[in-house]
């Protein structure tokens, strides 16, 4: 049986879809880039919903037509066809209703954005830096499997390997909406390479995933940016040592939430092309400011959200990697698997899928759909 309250909501969605479809062809809207991009994103989201709605209405029509045929026909073959049509539609209806209800939940506007992923070695000294390096490799392999582009934009190497801190810039479809579940403290239990007695140590690394800001998300007075150039270090031949391709920017920024002014310092040595490094440093500056300015909004959303799945709390312990047992446990949903080697090789989608399912279930409860 059709959910009448759901159908009423879908009527409004279809009307809005038609309205947005008209707006994005309006020359005045196209001239306003910020509005045009917002509306085209809304159009894509509504397109998925109206497509599911069309399938939903088609199933309801199949049920109505089948019942009408049963009431009017005496031919055994036609009656059997009608029963099969009704059965097929009734079986497909509940799953499609759930799909529509999930699509009706307002999407996080950040989900479709690219991301900046920061990994920092925490407690555990050299072993924490080595683990941060392992996490970096894990995310790089995961990005490769998704067809995303990922590049290390800055890194501070650990004395015994790995990274004290490493920053990745990741571009692709829906990057932030998937990787946002990785924000938090990752704990590792294993015998470190530096351990001579064979004892298991516990170390940690912190992961922060930020949505990459687009140029119109924040206002930056580029004339106030102070630029320095320097020679990049590390391997790479004579060019690295002789050409000042590395860039460093300094920017004085006033935090609108606290009213305080602070200096932002960003370095980028990702490429041997200085203009490209400047462009990427600017992108990181926009993302940094965007993250700070929207922290109040993020905190408000987190406080109202019952789920702890993706609050973005970077101090929360989210996952334990136990090497002696080959075990990974995600503490937010009490989900444990025993495929640590594959997981560290980038096969992390299964855990993310379970986190998405858990969050969607709680969103459905909150929305009372």
KERO-804775 format. One record per residue (C-alpha): x, y, z; residue number from 1. Coordinates in steps of 0.05 Angstrom, whole numbers, always signed. Example, Ala and Ser with C-alpha at 12.3 -4.5 7.8 and 13.67 -1.06 7.14 Angstrom:
<pts>
+246, -90, +156, 1
+273, -21, +143, 2
</pts>
This chain:
<pts>
+0, +0, +0, 1
+25, +70, -17, 2
+51, +115, +38, 3
+6, +176, +27, 4
+50, +223, +70, 5
+110, +201, +29, 6
+73, +214, -37, 7
+53, +284, -12, 8
+126, +300, +1, 9
+147, +273, -66, 10
+97, +318, -101, 11
+133, +378, -72, 12
+201, +349, -91, 13
+180, +340, -164, 14
+154, +412, -166, 15
+221, +438, -138, 16
+259, +396, -189, 17
+220, +429, -246, 18
+233, +497, -216, 19
+309, +485, -209, 20
+312, +457, -280, 21
+284, +523, -305, 22
+328, +566, -260, 23
+394, +536, -284, 24
+379, +557, -355, 25
+364, +630, -334, 26
+420, +677, -358, 27
+416, +718, -294, 28
+428, +655, -252, 29
+485, +632, -297, 30
+518, +700, -288, 31
+517, +690, -212, 32
+569, +635, -206, 33
+558, +621, -133, 34
+483, +613, -141, 35
+490, +573, -206, 36
+537, +522, -175, 37
+492, +514, -114, 38
+431, +503, -159, 39
+466, +453, -205, 40
+486, +412, -144, 41
+414, +414, -120, 42
+391, +393, -189, 43
+435, +331, -188, 44
+410, +311, -119, 45
+337, +322, -139, 46
+348, +283, -204, 47
+366, +221, -164, 48
+304, +230, -121, 49
+256, +243, -178, 50
+284, +182, -214, 51
+269, +138, -153, 52
+201, +172, -148, 53
+184, +154, -220, 54
+201, +81, -206, 55
+158, +84, -142, 56
+98, +111, -179, 57
+108, +59, -234, 58
+105, +2, -182, 59
+42, +32, -151, 60
+11, +35, -220, 61
+30, -38, -233, 62
-6, -58, -169, 63
-68, -17, -186, 64
-70, -44, -258, 65
-61, -116, -234, 66
-118, -110, -184, 67
-163, -79, -236, 68
-147, -138, -283, 69
-164, -188, -228, 70
-231, -154, -217, 71
-250, -153, -290, 72
-217, -215, -322, 73
-238, -288, -321, 74
-183, -315, -366, 75
-137, -358, -322, 76
-73, -337, -359, 77
-88, -263, -353, 78
-106, -270, -280, 79
-40, -307, -267, 80
-1, -252, -302, 81
-38, -200, -260, 82
-20, -237, -195, 83
+53, -241, -216, 84
+54, -167, -233, 85
+25, -150, -165, 86
+72, -196, -127, 87
+133, -168, -163, 88
+113, -96, -149, 89
+96, -109, -76, 90
+163, -143, -64, 91
+202, -85, -95, 92
+162, -30, -60, 93
+190, -33, +12, 94
+263, -30, -11, 95
+248, +28, -58, 96
+211, +65, -2, 97
+272, +59, +43, 98
+317, +85, -14, 99
+271, +145, -23, 100
+269, +160, +52, 101
+345, +161, +54, 102
+346, +207, -7, 103
+297, +254, +29, 104
+345, +264, +86, 105
+382, +330, +72, 106
+452, +314, +47, 107
+512, +345, +80, 108
+530, +401, +31, 109
+603, +385, +41, 110
+598, +312, +19, 111
+612, +324, -54, 112
+676, +364, -42, 113
+748, +345, -49, 114
+786, +336, +17, 115
+849, +354, +54, 116
+871, +295, +97, 117
+921, +308, +154, 118
+956, +253, +192, 119
+997, +268, +255, 120
+1037, +219, +297, 121
+1010, +221, +368, 122
+1032, +185, +431, 123
+1086, +133, +420, 124
+1146, +171, +394, 125
+1181, +139, +334, 126
+1130, +83, +330, 127
+1073, +134, +325, 128
+1108, +167, +266, 129
+1118, +99, +232, 130
+1044, +84, +242, 131
+1026, +152, +213, 132
+1066, +132, +152, 133
+1029, +65, +148, 134
+962, +102, +150, 135
+986, +149, +95, 136
+1002, +89, +50, 137
+935, +59, +67, 138
+897, +121, +45, 139
+939, +130, -18, 140
+922, +58, -39, 141
+849, +68, -22, 142
+846, +132, -64, 143
+879, +95, -121, 144
+826, +40, -117, 145
+771, +93, -120, 146
+802, +128, -180, 147
+816, +191, -140, 148
+878, +234, -147, 149
+918, +239, -82, 150
+982, +277, -72, 151
+1026, +292, -11, 152
+1027, +368, -5, 153
+1072, +373, +56, 154
+1107, +325, +103, 155
+1152, +323, +163, 156
+1189, +256, +166, 157
+1200, +217, +230, 158
+1270, +201, +255, 159
+1259, +125, +247, 160
+1213, +130, +186, 161
+1142, +148, +173, 162
+1117, +219, +186, 163
+1110, +265, +246, 164
+1059, +300, +202, 165
+1035, +291, +130, 166
+981, +326, +90, 167
+946, +297, +30, 168
+905, +334, -22, 169
+851, +287, -51, 170
+807, +302, -111, 171
+752, +261, -141, 172
+677, +248, -138, 173
+647, +250, -68, 174
+714, +248, -33, 175
+696, +284, +32, 176
+630, +247, +40, 177
+668, +181, +44, 178
+732, +200, +79, 179
+699, +243, +133, 180
+688, +179, +173, 181
+764, +173, +182, 182
+771, +235, +227, 183
+793, +217, +297, 184
+847, +180, +336, 185
+872, +114, +306, 186
+906, +68, +356, 187
+956, +13, +339, 188
+978, -46, +381, 189
+1040, -83, +356, 190
+1113, -98, +368, 191
+1150, -37, +341, 192
+1210, -45, +295, 193
+1249, -7, +348, 194
+1230, -57, +403, 195
+1285, -106, +423, 196
+1247, -146, +476, 197
+1188, -166, +432, 198
+1137, -129, +474, 199
+1072, -102, +445, 200
+1066, -27, +448, 201
+1006, +18, +439, 202
+1014, +81, +397, 203
+968, +129, +363, 204
+960, +176, +304, 205
+908, +230, +293, 206
+872, +237, +226, 207
+834, +300, +207, 208
+793, +303, +143, 209
+772, +373, +120, 210
+728, +391, +61, 211
+769, +430, +10, 212
+744, +501, +4, 213
+727, +528, -64, 214
+749, +599, -82, 215
+680, +629, -69, 216
+672, +595, -1, 217
+719, +644, +34, 218
+744, +714, +21, 219
+820, +724, +21, 220
+856, +789, +6, 221
+911, +760, -37, 222
+948, +827, -36, 223
+961, +816, +39, 224
+994, +748, +29, 225
+1070, +749, +39, 226
+1105, +698, -6, 227
+1175, +667, +4, 228
+1209, +617, -42, 229
+1261, +566, -23, 230
+1297, +506, -51, 231
+1261, +440, -39, 232
+1299, +386, -2, 233
+1302, +311, -14, 234
+1313, +268, -75, 235
+1298, +293, -144, 236
+1362, +310, -179, 237
+1398, +376, -191, 238
+1334, +415, -205, 239
+1309, +406, -134, 240
+1371, +436, -103, 241
+1383, +493, -153, 242
+1312, +520, -168, 243
+1271, +555, -115, 244
+1207, +517, -130, 245
+1183, +511, -58, 246
+1136, +565, -33, 247
+1117, +591, +35, 248
+1058, +638, +48, 249
+1043, +680, +109, 250
+975, +710, +120, 251
+946, +749, +178, 252
+874, +727, +189, 253
+821, +750, +237, 254
+779, +694, +266, 255
+706, +718, +263, 256
+686, +669, +318, 257
+739, +692, +370, 258
+756, +760, +342, 259
+830, +744, +349, 260
+882, +754, +294, 261
+931, +699, +279, 262
+986, +687, +228, 263
+976, +628, +182, 264
+1039, +596, +154, 265
+1035, +545, +97, 266
+1090, +512, +57, 267
+1083, +473, -7, 268
+1139, +434, -43, 269
+1094, +385, -79, 270
+1117, +399, -150, 271
+1178, +428, -184, 272
+1134, +482, -214, 273
+1132, +544, -169, 274
+1065, +571, -197, 275
+1032, +503, -184, 276
+1059, +502, -113, 277
+1031, +573, -103, 278
+963, +550, -128, 279
+962, +491, -81, 280
+986, +532, -22, 281
+928, +580, -35, 282
+880, +521, -37, 283
+905, +498, +31, 284
+898, +568, +58, 285
+825, +571, +35, 286
+811, +503, +66, 287
+844, +523, +132, 288
+803, +587, +138, 289
+740, +552, +115, 290
+749, +498, +168, 291
+760, +551, +223, 292
+702, +595, +202, 293
+654, +537, +198, 294
+675, +504, +263, 295
+617, +535, +301, 296
+569, +508, +249, 297
+602, +439, +253, 298
+599, +439, +329, 299
+526, +457, +327, 300
+509, +401, +279, 301
+550, +352, +322, 302
+514, +372, +386, 303
+446, +362, +355, 304
+465, +296, +322, 305
+456, +234, +365, 306
+504, +192, +324, 307
+578, +191, +339, 308
+594, +161, +271, 309
+617, +223, +235, 310
+618, +283, +282, 311
+688, +299, +259, 312
+713, +300, +331, 313
+788, +293, +322, 314
+801, +275, +395, 315
+755, +214, +395, 316
+787, +145, +392, 317
+753, +114, +332, 318
+792, +52, +313, 319
+843, +1, +339, 320
+891, -37, +295, 321
+915, -99, +333, 322
+972, -132, +294, 323
+984, -194, +338, 324
+911, -215, +327, 325
+905, -187, +256, 326
+844, -150, +282, 327
+812, -82, +268, 328
+757, -55, +312, 329
+717, +8, +297, 330
+693, +31, +366, 331
+637, +76, +340, 332
+595, +17, +316, 333
+631, -40, +353, 334
+649, -71, +286, 335
+708, -120, +285, 336
+741, -154, +226, 337
+803, -198, +219, 338
+834, -176, +154, 339
+885, -126, +178, 340
+936, -139, +122, 341
+884, -125, +68, 342
+857, -65, +106, 343
+926, -33, +111, 344
+933, -46, +37, 345
+875, +3, +25, 346
+815, -44, +29, 347
+777, +0, +78, 348
+711, +9, +41, 349
+675, -46, +80, 350
+683, -10, +146, 351
+663, +56, +115, 352
+600, +23, +86, 353
+581, -2, +155, 354
+592, +68, +184, 355
+548, +99, +130, 356
+492, +48, +143, 357
+495, +62, +218, 358
+492, +137, +208, 359
+435, +132, +158, 360
+395, +88, +207, 361
+402, +142, +260, 362
+385, +197, +212, 363
+321, +161, +193, 364
+301, +156, +266, 365
+314, +231, +277, 366
+276, +251, +214, 367
+217, +206, +234, 368
+208, +184, +161, 369
</pts>
